[in-house]
Amino acid sequence: MKIYTKSGDSGQTSTFGGRRVSKDDSRVAAYGDVDELNSSMGVAVATEPVALERDLLTGIQRDLFSLGAQLASPDSEKAARAQEKTAIPDAKITELESAIDRIDDELTVLRSFIVPGGTTKSAQLHHARSVCRRAERSVVALAKHEAVPAVAVTYLNRLSDLLFMVARLANHRSDVPDIKW
């Protein structure tokens, strides 16, 4: 199988289910932003120290693949089948919240806004957080006129909070203070 099909050369792409849409369609933008988030997280995971919350973050990357698959399935019947295979149960939200609480217990109380940065790992995680916020906005925009999984916005909202906390944790464990605004 060739990696290039030439079927997108006219500015169209296929969603799961075969429907052809413009590459600037809001559905394509939403799952594209989730894909970019996943890549951004991959960079953050690969940045030293790689062990910092690695299992948590790589598990989230798998969830993002599932979320992208759900967003790429506009046909209601196929979407239902895709969601069965790629379900993100509410328990995943609870897991994110538990991780946030666990990390918060290790950090000092935040009393001001912080500038993204510090260690390279922290900067990468802050970048992933901002990409996550964009993905969340894209999914919200899509949800205004098409069906999206109910968990999608909640998951991305909670994930951006978690990425903020892991970014702070990266600085903390490296004895690098957060940069106050």
N, C-alpha and C positions, 0 to 999 in steps of 0.2 A: 504494500500500500504506500503510495506517495504521500508526502506530507503536504504537498500543494495540490489543490483540486482545480484551481482557477475559477471556481464557482462564485467566489466573492469579488472578482475583479470589477464587477459593475456596481459595487457598493451595497450589495445585498448579502445576507447570510441566512442560514436556516436555524430555526429554533428546534428544540427537541420536539418531535412530531412532524417536522418537515415544512412547517410554514415559513415562507420566504418573507423577510422583513428587511428594511433599510438598516444599515449598520449604525445609524444614529437613532434608532428606535429606543424608546425609554426602557424597554425590557433588556435590550442588548447593553445599554449603558449601565443598568443596575447590576447584571451579572458580570459585566466587564469590570466594574468598580470592585466587586467582591473578589474577582480574580486578581486584580491589582493588589488588593489588601493581602491576599494570600501570599503573593510574591514578596510584598514588602515585609510580611512577617517572616518569610523564609530567610531574607537577608538578616533580619534581627536575630533569628534563632542561630544563624551561622556565625554571627559576630561574637567574639570573645567577651566574657566567658560563655562558652556554648552550653555549659551545664545549667545555667541559671534558668529555672522554670522550663527546661526543654520539653519534658513530657507534657506539661500543661499546654504549652504553645503549639507543639506539633499535633496534639489532639484537636486543638482549635482549628488548625489548618485543615484537618480532615472534615471538621464541621463546615468549614467554609466551602469546600468542594461540594458537600451535600447541599448547602444553601444555594450555591451557584446552579446546581442541577435543577433544583426546585424552581428557581427564577427563570431558567431557560425553558420551562415547560408550560407554554400558554394554553395548550389544549387541555380542557378540564379533565377528560378521561385519562390522558397520558400524564397530566400533572398529578392526579391522584395516585397513579402507579409509581411515578417518580418519588412522590412524597412517602409512599410506603417504604421504598428502598433507601431513601435518603432522609428519613425523619430526624428532626432535631427535637427531642422531647423536652418538655418544660424542666425536667431534671437538669438539663444542660445549663439553663439559666441559674438554677440553684447552685450548680458547681462553680459557675463564674462568680457568683456572689460570695460563696464560701472562700474561694481563692482571694478575692478582694479583701474580705475580712481578715483572713490569715496574714496577708501581706501588710495590711494596715496595722495589725498588732505589732509588727516588727519595726515600723517606721515612726519617726517623730511626727507630731501633729503639724499639719500644714497650716501656716498662718498668713500666707500670701500667695499670690500667683507665682508660678515659676516659668522660666524661659526654657524651652526644650534644649537639652544638651547635657553637658557633664561628660560622662564616658561615651565612647562610640556606641556601646550597647544601648545606653539610655537614649541617645539621639536617634538610633534606628527604631527603637520602640515608640518614641514620640512621633516619628514619621509614620509608622504603621497606625498609630492612633488617629492621626489626622486623615489618613487614607480611609480608615474605618468610618470616620464621621462623614466623609464624602459618600462612601457606599451607603451609609444609612440615609443620607439625603436623597440619593438616587432611588432607593427602595421606597421611601415615603412618596416621592414623586410618582413612581410607577403605581403604587397602591391607590392613588387618587382616581385612576381610571381603569385599572386591571386588578384581578385577584392576585394577591401574593400570600404566602404562608403567614399566618398570624404571628408566628414566633420570630419572623425575620427581623423586624424593626427592634423588638425587645432584645434579641440576641446581639445585634450590632451595637445597640445603645450600651448594654452591659459590657460588651467586649471593649468598647472604647474606654470605659472606666477602668477595666482590668489592665489594659495596655498602659494607661497612665500610671497605675500603681506599680506595674512591673518595671516601667522606666525609672521610677523613683527608687525601687528596690535595687536596680542595677547600680545606681549611683551610691546608694547606702552601703551595699556590700563591698564596694570598691573604695569606700571612705572618701568619696567625692561629694561635696555638698551640692544640693540642688541650687540652681542659679535663680535667685529671687528677682522678681520684676520690680 
